[in-house]
């Protein structure tokens, strides 16, 4: 098992013996770190690896080993974010700890089931009922030989899609209604994403009028969706790519089920690769929102075949009326051409299908990109050598022992010197008495 050669990796280890306060067990304790990454505007990678449990040899006894890594775009960002995590969180950040490289048989690329304006984690829930979903994700990975890779980058322009969703809901407008919408909406989305502004200029106005109660024809469910979308719009947004690697589809599905899900939205499989793939890839690229594919290319499956049929019919090369009139060579050619066009439409639909981009708010991303908090309750080991703050205490005890020993040695030296001084005094007094006695005898 090789190591990923990149100096911008760090390993984050929660301290096992640290006593976290109850308020620290909330799922938003990692949000300050994500807000800092959002302000930097640079891509980053969050990598969680859980090797297969081979009899508990992962360094944690009966606990399965789970390790957490971050990769940053440059050395300056790595140093800055390491200091931020050390300051804000009760963790140890190990610089230069590269994650192990391994080949997995299956790779599942995830996407959102619905528009990213609908959150996968609902806001406004009671604080005591909200749990840290990273604990559930970590427990589902332990000992299965899987890993989760999340690449994210701040994307302020993603708010345009939420504005458009709110506009469509409040104005009862569908993006696929009308001939003009089929051709103008993709162009408007593409231009708006390019300039980072609202091309229609009226989305905010319609949203404000909906909040003020002027759109009374909106049903309650749509109003609830709009409310959740507006709450997500007010948060920092990240465009993400989420990959789950494993050696079996059962283990990958178990990890995918542990990801956050809500009645409004959830994660689903976009593509499954069934060939060995080495993970992680050292090259860090910003994830894409697939603006060109979702705005233009996804409509080629019907635009291109329909255009071919109309052009061939206009020039007399194709005539569907021949099927009804008579059975001839031309009718057989027309039938074969029609089968070809239908096959082309199916292929274009599979290749350029619309993909629901993963755009998450800070609160949603903190339920995936984060650290476990119920450390004592989870059957996991955090790092090959569990790190604790008892090391600092033991060093302090050893230092106190050295000082005490030095004090005892100095005290012994003082006692010895004092005894020697007393002996010298007694000897001098004896000599004085002896000399007096000799003088007295001589006089006698």
Phi and psi in degrees as a GROMACS rama.xvg file:
@    title "Ramachandran Plot"
@    xaxis  label "Phi"
@    yaxis  label "Psi"
@TYPE xy
-82.4489  170.626  UNK-2
-109.248  145.767  UNK-3
-69.8329  123.871  UNK-4
-86.9866  93.7089  UNK-5
-161.147  127.637  UNK-6
-78.9519  -8.34167  UNK-7
-93.5715  15.9486  UNK-8
-91.0864  144.087  UNK-9
-137.401  148.575  UNK-10
-106.269  134.356  UNK-11
-110.978  125.894  UNK-12
-125.225  116.726  UNK-13
-64.4245  139.128  UNK-14
-73.6275  124.453  UNK-15
-67.8047  -39.3902  UNK-16
-90.5673  4.38233  UNK-17
-73.4611  139.948  UNK-18
-98.2781  101.357  UNK-19
-84.4775  141.807  UNK-20
-72.3097  160.927  UNK-21
-61.737  -37.3273  UNK-22
-67.6666  -18.714  UNK-23
-78.6285  -9.91324  UNK-24
-87.8216  9.73196  UNK-25
-75.8003  154.058  UNK-26
-74.5719  -0.843122  UNK-27
-104.432  12.2745  UNK-28
-69.8547  -19.067  UNK-29
-93.1793  -4.21657  UNK-30
-63.8238  -34.29  UNK-31
-60.1876  -35.5473  UNK-32
-66.5236  -42.1779  UNK-33
-67.6903  -36.8673  UNK-34
-64.211  -36.9391  UNK-35
-65.0939  -41.7369  UNK-36
-64.9946  -34.7855  UNK-37
-65.3296  -40.1032  UNK-38
-67.9084  -31.0065  UNK-39
-70.179  -32.4278  UNK-40
71.1687  24.0297  UNK-41
-114.911  149.053  UNK-42
-69.4908  152.214  UNK-43
-145.699  160.496  UNK-44
-124.339  132.326  UNK-45
-110.525  124.46  UNK-46
-129.564  121.846  UNK-47
-117.428  123.669  UNK-48
-122.346  134.174  UNK-49
-128.691  96.3285  UNK-50
-62.9596  159.43  UNK-51
-65.4673  135.966  UNK-52
-76.581  114.021  UNK-53
-111.209  68.4451  UNK-54
78.3205  22.4976  UNK-55
73.1569  34.4921  UNK-56
-96.6568  24.7555  UNK-57
-87.6726  10.4287  UNK-58
93.5079  -0.872804  UNK-59
-121.966  21.4434  UNK-60
71.846  -120.675  UNK-61
-82.5189  -4.5781  UNK-62
-90.2753  139.042  UNK-63
-78.3729  145.054  UNK-64
-80.5555  130.757  UNK-65
-135.61  127.628  UNK-66
-123.79  148.041  UNK-67
-122.12  129.254  UNK-68
-130.015  152.019  UNK-69
-126.033  142.082  UNK-70
-123.375  132.259  UNK-71
-115.8  166.634  UNK-72
-75.5346  -27.7462  UNK-73
-150.12  170.885  UNK-74
-68.6008  -36.9214  UNK-75
-62.5459  -43.1133  UNK-76
-65.7384  -37.222  UNK-77
-62.1865  -45.9934  UNK-78
-65.5224  -42.8269  UNK-79
-63.2762  -47.2401  UNK-80
-71.4507  -29.1743  UNK-81
-63.2291  -43.2419  UNK-82
-66.2125  -36.9358  UNK-83
-64.3895  -44.6598  UNK-84
-68.9199  -36.001  UNK-85
-65.4712  -33.911  UNK-86
-79.5281  -43.8025  UNK-87
-85.9732  -27.0961  UNK-88
-118.081  158.457  UNK-89
-91.0751  67.8533  UNK-90
-137.151  167.434  UNK-91
-111.655  131.382  UNK-92
-108.7  116.749  UNK-93
-101.678  108.823  UNK-94
-76.3559  146.162  UNK-95
74.2007  9.53026  UNK-96
-87.7916  93.7601  UNK-97
-78.7696  142.649  UNK-98
-72.3043  152.462  UNK-99
-72.0412  138.45  UNK-100
-88.1226  137.739  UNK-101
-152.164  150.096  UNK-102
-96.9075  127.769  UNK-103
-112.643  147.75  UNK-104
-76.1738  -32.0804  UNK-105
-125.676  141.908  UNK-106
-133.572  121.509  UNK-107
-110.106  119.133  UNK-108
-94.4224  122.989  UNK-109
-97.9826  156.906  UNK-110
-145.046  170.871  UNK-111
-82.5433  145.779  UNK-112
-72.011  -28.7742  UNK-113
-132.38  -173.527  UNK-114
-57.112  140.276  UNK-115
-69.0434  -7.50074  UNK-116
-66.9276  -23.1451  UNK-117
-89.0452  123.262  UNK-118
-75.0739  154.207  UNK-119
-92.7078  -11.4719  UNK-120
-130.29  118.032  UNK-121
-78.6174  141.522  UNK-122
-91.8329  169.716  UNK-123
81.0608  8.08223  UNK-124
-78.0078  159.75  UNK-125
-67.1436  138.2  UNK-126
-61.2364  -38.0919  UNK-127
-74.2693  -14.609  UNK-128
-92.8926  -12.9177  UNK-129
-84.262  133.254  UNK-130
-116.521  162.399  UNK-131
-83.041  107.759  UNK-132
-71.5415  -13.4215  UNK-133
-65.1162  -31.2242  UNK-134
-61.737  -44.5406  UNK-135
-66.4727  -40.1392  UNK-136
-64.3058  -42.6078  UNK-137
-65.8643  -41.8376  UNK-138
-64.7115  -34.6355  UNK-139
-71.191  -21.6662  UNK-140
-90.3052  -21.1168  UNK-141
-59.4346  124.012  UNK-142
75.943  7.05656  UNK-143
-97.0741  -9.18035  UNK-144
70.5581  46.7698  UNK-145
-126.71  169.859  UNK-146
-150.989  154.282  UNK-147
-121.972  130.504  UNK-148
-122.139  125.416  UNK-149
-123.912  119.396  UNK-150
-110.207  126.442  UNK-151
-139.215  155.801  UNK-152
-153.755  143.327  UNK-153
-61.8162  135.456  UNK-154
-140.077  86.1397  UNK-155
-63.6516  -28.0129  UNK-156
-70.24  -12.6715  UNK-157
-66.681  -17.5765  UNK-158
-63.6964  -21.5526  UNK-159
-61.0308  -40.5873  UNK-160
-65.4632  -35.4111  UNK-161
-68.7254  -40.0343  UNK-162
-61.1448  -42.2829  UNK-163
-66.083  -37.9645  UNK-164
-62.9993  -44.3618  UNK-165
-63.1017  -41.4644  UNK-166
-61.8301  -43.551  UNK-167
-65.1418  -38.3276  UNK-168
-70.6221  -42.9888  UNK-169
-76.8622  -25.5826  UNK-170
-100.885  6.36553  UNK-171
55.7694  35.5116  UNK-172
-104.419  131.213  UNK-173
-103.252  140.338  UNK-174
-67.9737  -12.8432  UNK-175
-114.477  15.7462  UNK-176
-96.7844  130.711  UNK-177
89.5161  149.649  UNK-178
-69.7449  -36.9436  UNK-179
-66.6844  -35.5206  UNK-180
-65.6032  -32.1574  UNK-181
-65.483  -29.3045  UNK-182
-106.06  -31.0905  UNK-183
-87.3785  -36.3377  UNK-184
-61.8006  -43.89  UNK-185
-60.6272  -40.1012  UNK-186
-65.4284  -39.7849  UNK-187
-66.2288  -40.8228  UNK-188
-63.918  -41.5395  UNK-189
-67.0174  -43.6272  UNK-190
-66.2162  -42.0887  UNK-191
-64.8286  -40.0232  UNK-192
-68.0606  -30.3042  UNK-193
-72.8367  -40.0411  UNK-194
-93.435  -10.9557  UNK-195
74.9665  21.0058  UNK-196
-129.764  169.252  UNK-197
-81.3493  110.697  UNK-198
-70.1917  -25.7298  UNK-199
-87.4332  -22.2854  UNK-200
73.6564  1.93703  UNK-201
-125.806  6.50807  UNK-202
-67.569  -44.2792  UNK-203
-65.1363  -35.6085  UNK-204
-65.7729  -43.3613  UNK-205
-66.8919  -38.0718  UNK-206
-64.7115  -41.0642  UNK-207
-66.1463  -39.0863  UNK-208
-67.0958  -32.2174  UNK-209
-67.4185  -38.0203  UNK-210
-69.4908  -30.5281  UNK-211
-81.0935  -4.31708  UNK-212
93.6173  9.71307  UNK-213
-74.488  -29.8224  UNK-214
-90.4222  82.9273  UNK-215
-84.9029  -5.64196  UNK-216
-86.2346  -0.667473  UNK-217
-79.6371  132.606  UNK-218
-72.2784  160.344  UNK-219
-60.3529  -37.4532  UNK-220
-65.1084  -41.464  UNK-221
-65.0878  -37.2533  UNK-222
-62.8767  -38.2947  UNK-223
-66.639  -39.9179  UNK-224
-64.0207  -41.7871  UNK-225
-63.4807  -39.639  UNK-226
-62.2146  -45.8375  UNK-227
-64.8276  -37.5554  UNK-228
-66.5049  -38.5953  UNK-229
-67.471  -35.7255  UNK-230
-64.9559  -38.4798  UNK-231
-70.4883  -34.3335  UNK-232
-62.5961  -32.4882  UNK-233
-77.7876  -7.61464  UNK-234
-98.0715  167.193  UNK-235
-70.1993  137.622  UNK-236
-114.712  140.09  UNK-237
-124.195  132.474  UNK-238
-86.5424  129.724  UNK-239
-128.889  158.096  UNK-240
-129.687  124.356  UNK-241
-119.467  122.462  UNK-242
-122.45  140.715  UNK-243
-121.539  123.918  UNK-244
-111.059  146.365  UNK-245
-169.451  167.357  UNK-246
-95.6223  -1.57933  UNK-247
-148.402  148.714  UNK-248
-68.4422  -28.0074  UNK-249
-64.2071  -44.0386  UNK-250
-67.4039  -37.2497  UNK-251
-65.8846  -41.4619  UNK-252
-65.9622  -35.2412  UNK-253
-63.8327  -39.7192  UNK-254
-69.8559  -39.8575  UNK-255
-63.9603  -36.2693  UNK-256
-67.8102  -22.4522  UNK-257
-81.481  -8.63719  UNK-258
-70.8528  155.399  UNK-259
-62.8257  144.691  UNK-260
-148.146  148.11  UNK-261
-137.081  165.252  UNK-262
-61.0233  -22.5343  UNK-263
-85.1695  -33.239  UNK-264
-159.992  162.145  UNK-265
-160.301  175.472  UNK-266
-95.8405  144.51  UNK-267
-139.482  166.169  UNK-268
-78.036  125.738  UNK-269
-93.1845  -42.128  UNK-270
-155.158  138.344  UNK-271
-117.561  121.533  UNK-272
-100.421  123.454  UNK-273
-108.409  33.8275  UNK-274
-125.142  151.635  UNK-275
-57.9018  133.535  UNK-276
-136.528  132.637  UNK-277
-81.4097  136.612  UNK-278
-138.95  139.523  UNK-279
-89.9501  161.712  UNK-280
-85.605  128.807  UNK-281
-70.6538  -27.7962  UNK-282
-70.9997  125.195  UNK-283
-103.884  111.493  UNK-284
-119.058  148.201  UNK-285
-69.4981  137.735  UNK-286
-68.9567  156.909  UNK-287
-106.631  151.615  UNK-288
-96.258  3.21251  UNK-289
53.9784  47.9823  UNK-290
-66.7399  -45.3502  UNK-291
-65.5859  -43.1485  UNK-292
-65.2625  -45.4545  UNK-293
-76.3392  -19.7248  UNK-294
-97.2656  -35.6558  UNK-295
-121.121  -56.7442  UNK-296
-65.3407  -30.6405  UNK-297
-68.2663  -13.609  UNK-298
-97.264  -1.56452  UNK-299
-67.7669  -22.2916  UNK-300
-63.6849  -25.3818  UNK-301
-113.929  -26.377  UNK-302
-69.5142  -47.5214  UNK-303
-68.3195  -48.9359  UNK-304
-61.1105  -39.7053  UNK-305
-65.7524  -38.452  UNK-306
-64.5864  -39.6025  UNK-307
-64.2166  -42.6095  UNK-308
-64.2867  -42.3095  UNK-309
-67.0562  -40.7844  UNK-310
-66.8088  -44.0224  UNK-311
-66.8942  -33.6381  UNK-312
-69.8838  -36.3604  UNK-313
-66.1533  -39.0921  UNK-314
-88.7611  5.11089  UNK-315
79.545  11.7536  UNK-316
-82.9799  -19.4563  UNK-317
-138.525  131.516  UNK-318
-141.428  107.668  UNK-319
-68.6916  -15.8045  UNK-320
-71.2192  -14.7825  UNK-321
-69.7682  -23.0182  UNK-322
-64.0526  -33.3634  UNK-323
-88.5151  -37.4541  UNK-324
-68.6444  -53.684  UNK-325
-158.878  161.633  UNK-326
-98.5673  110.828  UNK-327
-142.055  -176.952  UNK-328
-65.7984  -38.1106  UNK-329
-66.0825  -37.3338  UNK-330
-66.0772  -36.0766  UNK-331
-66.6149  -40.3215  UNK-332
-63.7016  -41.7192  UNK-333
-62.8537  -39.1875  UNK-334
-65.2628  -43.3524  UNK-335
-63.8779  -40.2802  UNK-336
-64.1619  -38.2849  UNK-337
-65.4594  -40.0235  UNK-338
-63.2179  -39.7865  UNK-339
-62.3281  -42.7579  UNK-340
-66.0092  -40.9015  UNK-341
-64.9327  -41.5969  UNK-342
-63.1403  -39.1057  UNK-343
-62.6548  -39.5088  UNK-344
-63.9633  -41.6236  UNK-345
-64.8759  -43.0083  UNK-346
-63.7763  -43.6984  UNK-347
-64.707  -35.1398  UNK-348
-66.4378  -38.657  UNK-349
-74.1023  -35.0415  UNK-350
-79.607  -44.726  UNK-351
-110.73  39.1137  UNK-352
-70.1177  155.23  UNK-353
-69.8437  134.055  UNK-354
-117.868  129.372  UNK-355
-79.1422  110.208  UNK-356
-67.1202  147.87  UNK-357
-90.9908  106.847  UNK-358
-123.232  118.851  UNK-359
-120.524  147.017  UNK-360
-80.2413  175.064  UNK-361
-62.0735  -41.2384  UNK-362
-66.0498  -40.3372  UNK-363
-67.6802  -42.8955  UNK-364
-68.851  -29.3548  UNK-365
-69.0546  -15.1067  UNK-366
-82.7696  -6.08155  UNK-367
-120.169  -51.7737  UNK-368
-88.9384  97.484  UNK-369
-175.875  -170.67  UNK-370
-123.921  150.533  UNK-371
-68.6799  147.313  UNK-372
-110.383  -32.8227  UNK-373
-85.3003  64.6215  UNK-374
-65.462  -40.8823  UNK-375
-70.2413  -23.3041  UNK-376
-91.7454  -16.5404  UNK-377
-90.9159  141.684  UNK-378
-82.1877  58.4244  UNK-379
-132.182  156.484  UNK-380
-117.037  134.681  UNK-381
-103.764  87.8952  UNK-382
99.4039  156.648  UNK-383
-65.9792  -37.36  UNK-384
-117.763  107.089  UNK-385
-57.3803  130.645  UNK-386
-100.6  137.78  UNK-387
-144.927  167.423  UNK-388
-86.7376  1.95355  UNK-389
-65.8865  -23.3333  UNK-390
-60.9363  -42.0393  UNK-391
-63.257  -40.2783  UNK-392
-65.799  -41.9132  UNK-393
-64.2535  -39.9432  UNK-394
-62.6276  -39.5649  UNK-395
-64.9214  -40.4923  UNK-396
-64.1923  -42.4185  UNK-397
-62.8411  -39.1415  UNK-398
-65.4011  -41.616  UNK-399
-62.7001  -38.805  UNK-400
-63.4976  -40.9495  UNK-401
-63.2197  -43.5245  UNK-402
-63.0633  -41.7883  UNK-403
-63.3547  -40.2818  UNK-404
-64.9069  -40.6709  UNK-405
-63.6352  -40.6331  UNK-406
-62.7574  -41.4048  UNK-407
-63.8714  -40.7341  UNK-408
-64.1124  -44.7743  UNK-409
-63.5973  -38.2566  UNK-410
-64.5453  -40.5764  UNK-411
-62.9768  -40.0536  UNK-412
-63.8595  -39.8966  UNK-413
-63.59  -42.6346  UNK-414
-61.6514  -43.5986  UNK-415
-61.963  -44.9446  UNK-416
-63.4135  -37.5739  UNK-417
-66.6424  -41.7905  UNK-418
-62.4742  -41.114  UNK-419
-64.1874  -39.5859  UNK-420
-64.9396  -39.045  UNK-421
-63.9446  -40.9068  UNK-422
-63.0897  -41.4743  UNK-423
-63.4628  -39.4312  UNK-424
-64.9669  -43.1767  UNK-425
-64.8208  -39.5567  UNK-426
-64.7777  -41.7467  UNK-427
-65.1434  -39.0645  UNK-428
-64.8153  -40.372  UNK-429
-61.8676  -43.2056  UNK-430
-61.5082  -38.4998  UNK-431
-64.6093  -43.0255  UNK-432
-64.1484  -40.5324  UNK-433
-63.4592  -42.2883  UNK-434
-64.9338  -38.5204  UNK-435
-64.961  -41.2377  UNK-436
-63.2158  -42.2777  UNK-437
-63.9064  -36.7846  UNK-438
-65.9779  -41.633  UNK-439
-66.199  -36.9146  UNK-440
-67.076  -38.7303  UNK-441
-65.2694  -36.5763  UNK-442
-68.2312  -34.9953  UNK-443
